[in-house]
Amino acid sequence: MAGLGPDDRPEPPRTGGEKQTLEGFLDFQRATLEWKLSGLSDADLRRTFDPPSWPLLALAKHLAYVERGWFRTRFAGEQGLSVPWTDEDPDADFRIEPDETTEQILSFYRDECGRSRAISREASLDELAKVWPPERDPAKRPTLRWILVHMIEETARHNGHADPVRERLDGATGE
């Protein structure tokens, strides 16, 4: 993967509306993940360390499915979208399968982020998710605002998981 630098990330707006600010910070975190994966070999992107850690590429795969789940499945109500996990294998989205290439996973991540952006662009912050699990309290169905904040948190948290792995690989540290 070509090397990206911290200055290649889109700067969140310092002025502007709430929606542009939330979308800007989420795009900043998305680009931060790509920065943390950049410049590494395919083998390094798949490497794990003790204590157990996720391969960096697995974070991109997992976050692609998180984007899909929150924006497409829950918020937009799309049905029939595949997921890799099962009750017997709940963490399959954190595993890189032998037939999965780095480019396939990164393309999947970028595609899901693009679809999420398009969904967000067409909705209001106060719009409610169309699908909410029946076992959960329907009064707690989230708004787009909540989903954007959650996705900033989720992506930033996994960016933090990437820091010690990347540092052990080549000494690079995040900010």
Protein Blocks (a to p, Z undefined) as FASTA:
>chain_A
ZZddfklpccddfbdcfklmmmmmmmmmmmmmmmmmgoiafklmmpccddddddfklmmm
mmmmmmmmmmmmmmnopghiacfbdfklmmlmmpccfklcfklmmmmmmmmmmmmmmmmm
mpcfklccfbdcfkbcfklpccfklmmmmmmmmmmmmmmmmmmmmmmmnopacZZ
